[in-house]
Every structure is written in structure tokens, then in C-alpha cells.
Amino acid sequence: KNEVEQSPQNLTAQEGEFITINCSYSVGISALHWLQQHPGGGIVSLFMLSSGKKKHGRLIATINIQEKHSSLHITASHPRDSAVYICAVSRNQFYFGTGTSLTVIP
Amino acid sequence: ETGVTQSPTHLIKTRGQQVTLRCSSQSGHNTVSWYQQALGQGPQFIFQYYREEENGRGNFPPRFSGLQFPNYSSELNVNALELDDSALYLCASSLEGGGSPLHFGNGTRLTVT
């Protein structure tokens, strides 16, 4: 069983739709990270959070420590949001989910 | 501020050979971690180095080894390459282990034939 589970694995949305990606984890953590990976491999850190909610532009990340669950929301989605979104948790080391592949269609 | 750089970007090796991949950490970062990402999969944690000492290891055999240097740059060495070692190898640096954001390099694409 993976320490980090993401859903859905694949997601296709129309431009402008509100998108939610979910992440559940089973280990104790010091922080949860949301990462974005574009084709070709480059990974960018979007958020690091250990409680509550963070917002950056059209992206919102929330975490519920008691339920060991986090969500990444994208408002007014755009084709340039198409990427793989990866949830990772950290304590002494990092555990990664397998990613959610998002395609936003114009 | 320089980002994380990895070299080489692409590499082709033959089964049984050995390979060394290199990573320069972001300036000021003392922790580096290495990941293997197979096609269509999420990154798998290989190991982490903090101030030149390995302080965490994933489920990888001993033929995967590493080093971190005093300037916090790092190497990943893989001996006796197998076909299944073909993957994207990512390096990430951070401050003080798991409680700070990760900064990733663009990876080294290794193909074992």
C-alpha cells in the first residue's frame, strides 16, 4: 500500500471549470507538498503546508491533519494548467503520490 | 540565486555498466534527495543526504549509492545497471530535510539497453 494516494489519476476538464484533486496519506508528517510536473520532467513546488489553507493566484490548497487529507483546487482552469500534479508528504523523508494527469481543453 | 542543476541531461548505458549522475544544490541548501521516476509513475524516493551524511533511504538495493560533498553538491552512483533502471532521475534540494520546500532539477534521463 502506498503511503500517499491521489485521486483521480486522470482528469479532463473544459476551460473555465473548477478542478479538485485529492490526496490522502497514512504516515505522520511535518508538511504536505503539492508539486506540478510539466511534460519533459521539470517539477515545480506549488505549495507546502502543514495546516489550514494556502492560496496562490487561481490555486488553493487545503489540508485536514486529523483526516490526513489534502485537496488542491484550481479555479477558472486554463489549458496552461495542463500538467501532472503530485502530492508529497515529508517527515524525515519524502513520500510521493503517483500524480494526477490534468488536461484542460480550450 | 542559482537553481538546482543536474548533469548530464540524457545518458545511454549498457546493462552491467556503472553510471554517475551529478546534482548541484540550490545555493544555501544543505539537504539533497534523489528520486527515480519511471514513465507514467510518480517519483520514488532513493535516498537523502544532509550535511554529507545519508539520513534516509527508500526501497532501493545497495548498488544505488550516493555522496554529498562539502559544497552540498551530490552524486548518485548506480552499479551493475539493469534494464529496469531506465528512468528519469531527479535531484531536489531543500533546507533542513523534510520541513522546507523542495527545489527540483530538470532530471537526467537514463536509458539502459
Interface residues (C-beta under 8 A of the other chain):
Chain A: S30 A31 H33 L35 G40 G41 G42 I43 V44 S45 M48 I86 A88 S90 R91 N92 Q93 F94 Y95 F96 G97 T98 G99
Chain B: S33 Y35 Q37 Q41 G42 P43 Q44 F45 Q48 N55 G56 R57 G58 L88 L90 A92 G97 G98 G99 S100 P101 L102 H103 F104 N106 G107 R109
